[in-house]
Amino acid sequence: MMRLISILFSALLAISSIVCTAQKASSIQRISNKSEIITGADQVDKYLPYLKGKRIGLVANQSSVIGRKSSVDSLLSLGVKIVKVFGPEHGFRGNASNGAVVSNETDAKTGIPIISLYGKNQKPSKEQLADIDLMVFDIQDVGCRYYTNINTLEYVMEACAENNKELLILDRPNPNAYVIDGPVMTEDKFKSAIGIHYIPMTHGMTIGEFAQYLNGQGYLKEQCRINIIKVANYDHDKPYELPINPSPNLNTQQAVMLFPSLCMFEGTAINEGRGTYMPFTILGAPALKGKYSFSYKPESIPGMSERPNHKDSVCYGLDLRNYEITQLRRSRQINLSWLIELYSAYPDKANFFTPGRANQDISAFDLRIGTDQLRKQIIAGVSEADIRKSWEPGLQKFKAIRMKYLLYP
């Protein structure tokens, strides 16, 4: 009898242990779920009722997804009436090269008209908005002044304000939100298609926060009515790996993280990996032969870069594909050392910084950086520490302004 009781007691203890372990695992799973970043688009229950019964205009590209499915396809399947899609640089399906003018078309998959917002028609017209009740903005940004999605955001907000249309923003994390760095653009003469805002090179805001900044800082003649579906479980320091490439030449997480530092080279004689399948992770030029052992050859790649710098020529330089990007997160800075190093190594310094294409009086580098001071400092041999010190007054002023518009810690 006692043996039977002992066996039963042992069995009960084992069952209890199993139950406790299962409960603990369930608890951990719930905690994990609660800490998982959830984009605005993925919180369908928060905005679907608001879309139903309205004629929707959607600003979207290939990064606009609900789960892994296109937001357009997902919303159509849920009974949302999308009457037009507006596509930014690279087009709605994200298959146009950098800088390529994208024409209006009809989406082959859905039959919905697609209006290009890159080229001559950067801002939706009154006619294009006439049959729309609500505009929805759902595009992944990467947090740089020279990444043109924030330009598209301003033009869309301006058009909505002028035509009394509300804008619903499905917010997404900024993968480079941890860094607010670089010189602040302060002069109108440096405005261009790759930069129209008086902000640093990296601004540290999400699209939703940037929309509030545009409204609050008077960029628009009249404020736009915006409604933001916030990202859940997110803060600016939280790492976020993009589920979809935000553009053809940001095709890895490494490229997304290096983009703020390497895109500066687009105004120089250095190729930054365009014309390869490793864009924004390598740097080089033919003139650096003998100074670096790493080499590659840029070629024309349709849908990515048809006319890359140094096309069909062997380039020598830096391979950053294995660079530890956590160093960037620790420093909270754009890497300036690569620019200083390659300028120092380049034999023909007079032609290192390339002239501007649209404005021959202002170099392409200055338009990208938003000032001519950095170029002059590099040429004069100013130390990195002193260059960064010159940025501080502008950065501190911007950070104080930015605080007013933040949605996340």
C-alpha positions in Angstrom: 0.0 0.0 0.0 2.8 2.4 1.0 4.6 1.5 -2.2 1.5 2.4 -4.3 1.1 5.7 -2.4 4.8 6.5 -3.1 4.4 5.8 -6.8 1.3 7.9 -7.0 3.0 10.8 -5.2 6.0 10.6 -7.5 3.7 10.7 -10.5 1.9 13.7 -9.2 5.2 15.5 -8.7 6.2 14.7 -12.2 2.9 16.0 -13.7 3.2 19.1 -11.5 6.7 19.7 -12.8 5.5 19.3 -16.4 2.6 21.7 -15.9 4.9 24.3 -14.3 7.4 24.1 -17.1 4.6 24.5 -19.7 3.2 27.5 -17.8 6.7 29.0 -17.6 7.3 28.5 -21.3 3.9 30.0 -22.1 4.7 33.0 -19.9 8.0 33.5 -21.7 6.3 33.2 -25.0 3.8 35.9 -23.9 6.6 38.1 -22.8 8.4 37.6 -26.1 5.2 38.4 -28.0 4.7 41.5 -26.0 8.2 42.7 -26.7 8.1 42.0 -30.5 8.0 45.0 -32.7 4.7 45.2 -34.6 4.5 47.7 -37.4 1.5 50.0 -37.8 0.4 48.1 -41.0 0.4 44.8 -39.1 -2.1 46.2 -36.5 -5.0 45.8 -39.0 -7.7 45.7 -36.3 -6.8 49.3 -35.4 -7.4 50.9 -38.8 -9.5 48.5 -41.0 -12.8 49.7 -39.7 -11.7 53.3 -40.5 -10.9 52.3 -44.1 -14.1 50.4 -44.8 -16.6 52.3 -47.0 -14.0 54.9 -48.1 -12.2 55.4 -51.4 -8.6 54.9 -50.5 -5.4 56.3 -52.1 -2.3 54.4 -50.9 1.2 55.7 -51.0 3.2 52.5 -51.1 6.1 50.5 -52.6 7.5 46.9 -52.2 8.2 47.6 -48.5 4.5 48.1 -47.8 3.5 44.8 -46.4 1.1 43.3 -43.9 3.0 40.3 -42.7 4.8 39.2 -45.8 2.0 40.1 -48.2 1.7 43.4 -50.1 -0.4 45.9 -48.3 -2.3 46.5 -51.5 -3.1 42.8 -52.0 -3.9 42.3 -48.3 -6.3 45.3 -48.0 -8.1 44.4 -51.3 -8.7 40.9 -49.9 -10.2 42.5 -46.8 -12.7 44.5 -48.8 -10.9 47.8 -48.8 -11.6 49.9 -51.9 -8.2 51.1 -53.2 -8.8 53.5 -56.1 -5.2 54.6 -56.7 -1.7 53.7 -55.6 1.0 56.4 -55.5 4.6 55.1 -55.9 7.8 56.9 -54.8 11.4 56.6 -56.2 12.0 53.1 -57.6 8.2 52.7 -58.3 5.4 50.8 -56.6 6.9 47.4 -57.1 10.4 48.7 -56.3 12.0 47.6 -59.6 13.2 51.0 -61.0 16.9 52.0 -60.7 18.1 54.9 -58.5 17.1 58.2 -59.9 15.1 56.7 -62.8 12.0 58.6 -63.8 9.0 56.3 -63.2 5.9 56.7 -65.4 2.3 56.3 -64.5 0.9 52.9 -65.2 -1.7 50.3 -64.4 -0.7 47.6 -62.0 -0.8 44.3 -63.9 -1.7 42.3 -60.9 -4.6 44.4 -59.5 -5.6 46.7 -62.4 -5.3 49.7 -60.0 -3.9 52.9 -61.5 -0.4 53.7 -60.2 0.6 57.3 -60.1 4.4 58.0 -60.0 5.6 60.6 -57.4 9.1 60.6 -58.7 10.0 62.7 -61.6 8.0 65.7 -62.8 4.9 64.7 -60.8 6.3 64.7 -57.2 3.1 66.0 -55.6 -0.4 64.5 -56.1 -2.6 66.9 -58.1 -6.1 68.1 -57.2 -7.4 65.9 -60.1 -5.6 62.8 -58.8 -7.1 63.3 -55.3 -10.6 64.1 -56.5 -12.0 60.6 -56.1 -10.2 59.8 -52.9 -11.7 60.0 -49.4 -8.6 59.1 -47.4 -4.9 58.9 -48.2 -2.8 56.2 -46.5 1.0 56.4 -46.3 2.8 53.1 -45.8 6.5 53.2 -46.8 9.6 51.9 -45.0 12.2 54.7 -44.5 15.9 54.4 -43.4 16.3 57.7 -41.6 18.5 59.8 -43.9 18.0 63.3 -45.4 19.2 62.0 -48.7 16.7 59.0 -48.8 13.9 60.6 -50.7 10.9 59.0 -49.0 10.7 62.0 -46.6 10.5 64.3 -49.6 7.5 62.3 -50.9 5.9 62.4 -47.4 6.1 66.3 -47.4 4.6 66.5 -50.9 1.8 64.1 -50.1 1.0 66.0 -46.8 1.0 69.3 -48.7 -1.4 68.0 -51.4 -3.7 66.5 -48.7 -3.8 69.8 -46.8 -4.6 71.8 -49.9 -7.4 69.4 -50.9 -8.8 68.8 -47.4 -7.9 65.1 -47.3 -6.9 63.3 -44.2 -3.6 61.3 -44.2 -3.4 58.0 -42.3 0.2 57.0 -41.6 1.0 53.3 -40.9 4.2 53.9 -39.0 7.3 51.7 -39.3 10.6 51.6 -37.3 13.6 53.5 -38.5 16.5 51.0 -38.6 18.9 53.9 -38.1 17.0 55.7 -35.4 19.8 55.4 -33.0 22.0 57.9 -34.9 21.4 61.7 -35.2 24.6 63.0 -36.9 26.1 65.0 -39.6 25.9 68.7 -40.5 22.5 70.4 -40.5 21.5 71.9 -43.8 20.8 75.6 -43.2 20.9 77.2 -46.7 18.4 77.1 -49.5 21.1 76.8 -52.2 21.8 73.3 -51.0 18.2 72.1 -51.5 17.8 69.4 -54.2 15.9 66.3 -55.1 18.0 64.5 -52.5 17.5 66.9 -49.7 14.9 69.6 -48.9 14.8 69.7 -45.1 16.8 71.7 -42.6 17.9 68.6 -40.7 21.1 66.6 -40.1 22.2 63.8 -42.5 20.5 61.3 -40.2 17.4 62.5 -38.2 16.5 59.7 -35.9 12.7 59.8 -36.5 10.1 57.4 -37.9 7.9 58.5 -40.8 5.1 59.2 -38.3 7.4 61.4 -36.2 8.7 63.1 -39.2 5.2 63.9 -40.3 4.6 65.6 -37.0 7.8 67.5 -37.4 6.8 68.8 -40.9 3.4 69.9 -39.5 4.9 71.6 -36.4 7.9 73.3 -38.0 6.0 75.1 -40.7 7.1 73.2 -43.7 3.6 73.3 -45.1 1.5 76.4 -45.9 -1.3 74.8 -43.9 -1.1 71.8 -41.6 -2.2 68.4 -42.8 -4.7 66.3 -40.8 -2.8 63.2 -39.9 -3.7 60.1 -38.0 -0.8 57.8 -37.0 -1.0 54.0 -36.2 2.0 53.7 -34.0 4.5 50.9 -34.0 4.0 48.6 -31.0 6.8 47.7 -28.6 9.3 50.0 -30.2 11.9 52.6 -29.1 14.6 54.4 -31.0 17.4 52.2 -29.6 15.7 48.9 -30.5 17.4 47.1 -33.4 15.1 46.3 -36.3 15.9 44.1 -39.2 13.9 45.1 -42.3 11.7 42.2 -43.6 11.7 43.6 -47.1 14.5 45.5 -48.9 13.5 49.2 -48.9 15.0 49.8 -52.3 16.9 47.8 -55.0 20.3 49.0 -53.8 19.7 48.4 -50.1 19.4 44.7 -50.5 21.0 43.5 -47.1 20.7 44.7 -43.5 24.4 45.5 -43.7 23.7 47.9 -46.5 20.8 49.5 -44.6 23.1 50.2 -41.6 26.0 51.4 -43.7 23.9 53.6 -46.0 24.2 56.8 -43.9 28.0 56.5 -44.0 28.5 55.2 -47.5 25.9 57.3 -49.4 28.2 60.3 -48.9 30.6 58.8 -51.5 28.0 59.3 -54.3 29.3 62.9 -54.6 32.9 61.7 -55.0 35.1 59.8 -57.4 34.6 56.7 -55.3 32.1 53.9 -56.4 30.0 52.8 -53.4 29.1 49.4 -54.8 26.5 50.4 -57.3 26.8 48.2 -60.3 27.4 45.2 -58.1 25.1 43.0 -56.0 26.9 44.3 -52.9 25.9 48.0 -53.0 26.6 50.2 -50.0 28.9 47.6 -48.5 32.1 48.2 -50.6 34.0 51.2 -51.8 36.6 51.7 -54.5 38.0 53.4 -57.6 40.4 52.4 -60.4 42.8 55.1 -59.2 43.4 53.3 -55.9 45.1 50.4 -57.6 48.2 49.4 -55.7 46.9 51.0 -52.5 44.3 48.4 -51.7 44.2 44.6 -52.5 40.4 44.3 -52.5 38.9 44.8 -56.0 35.6 44.5 -57.9 34.2 45.6 -61.3 30.9 47.7 -61.4 28.7 46.7 -64.3 25.3 47.8 -65.6 22.5 46.0 -63.7 19.0 46.7 -64.9 16.7 47.6 -62.0 19.6 48.5 -59.7 22.1 50.7 -61.5 22.4 51.0 -65.2 25.2 53.6 -65.2 27.3 53.1 -62.1 30.4 55.2 -61.4 33.5 53.5 -63.1 31.3 51.1 -65.1 33.3 48.2 -66.5 36.5 49.3 -64.7 38.2 47.4 -61.9 37.9 49.3 -58.6 40.2 48.9 -55.6 39.3 49.9 -52.1 37.5 48.8 -48.9 35.3 45.7 -48.4 32.9 46.4 -45.5 30.6 43.4 -45.9 32.0 42.0 -42.7 32.3 45.3 -40.8 30.8 44.9 -37.3 27.8 47.2 -37.5 27.3 47.1 -33.8 30.3 49.6 -33.7 28.0 52.1 -35.4 25.3 51.6 -32.7 27.9 52.0 -30.0 29.3 55.2 -31.4 25.9 56.6 -32.4 27.7 58.3 -35.3 28.1 58.2 -39.0 31.5 56.7 -39.9 33.6 59.6 -41.2 36.9 57.9 -41.1 36.4 56.1 -44.5 35.8 59.4 -46.3 39.0 60.9 -44.7 41.0 57.8 -45.5 40.0 57.4 -49.1 40.5 61.1 -49.8 44.0 60.8 -48.3 44.7 57.8 -50.5 43.3 59.2 -53.7 46.1 60.4 -56.0 44.1 63.0 -58.0 42.6 65.0 -55.1 41.5 67.9 -57.3 39.0 65.5 -58.9 37.9 63.5 -55.8 34.8 65.6 -55.3 32.6 65.5 -58.4 30.8 68.6 -59.8 27.0 68.7 -59.5 24.9 67.6 -62.4 21.9 69.9 -61.9 24.0 72.8 -60.6 27.6 73.0 -61.8 28.3 75.7 -59.2 27.6 73.4 -56.3 29.3 70.0 -56.1 27.2 66.8 -56.0 28.9 66.1 -52.7 27.7 69.4 -51.2 24.1 68.8 -52.3 24.1 65.4 -50.6 25.8 66.6 -47.4 23.7 69.8 -47.3 26.6 72.2 -46.9 30.0 72.9 -48.5 31.8 73.0 -45.2 32.6 69.3 -44.9 34.2 69.2 -48.3 36.3 72.2 -47.5 37.3 70.6 -44.1 38.3 67.3 -45.7 40.5 69.2 -48.3 42.1 71.3 -45.6 43.0 68.3 -43.5 40.8 69.2 -40.5 40.8 66.4 -38.0 37.7 64.2 -37.5 37.4 65.4 -33.9 37.3 69.1 -35.1 34.9 68.3 -37.9 32.5 66.7 -35.5 32.9 69.6 -33.1 31.8 72.0 -35.8 28.6 69.9 -36.2 27.6 70.1 -32.5 25.7 73.5 -32.3 23.4 72.5 -35.2 22.9 69.0 -33.9 22.0 70.2 -30.4 19.5 72.7 -31.7 17.9 70.1 -33.9 17.7 67.5 -31.1 15.8 69.9 -28.9 13.3 70.6 -31.7 13.0 66.9 -32.6 12.0 66.0 -29.0 8.7 67.8 -29.4 7.5 65.4 -32.1 8.6 62.0 -30.9 6.1 59.2 -30.5 8.5 56.7 -28.9 11.2 56.7 -26.2 
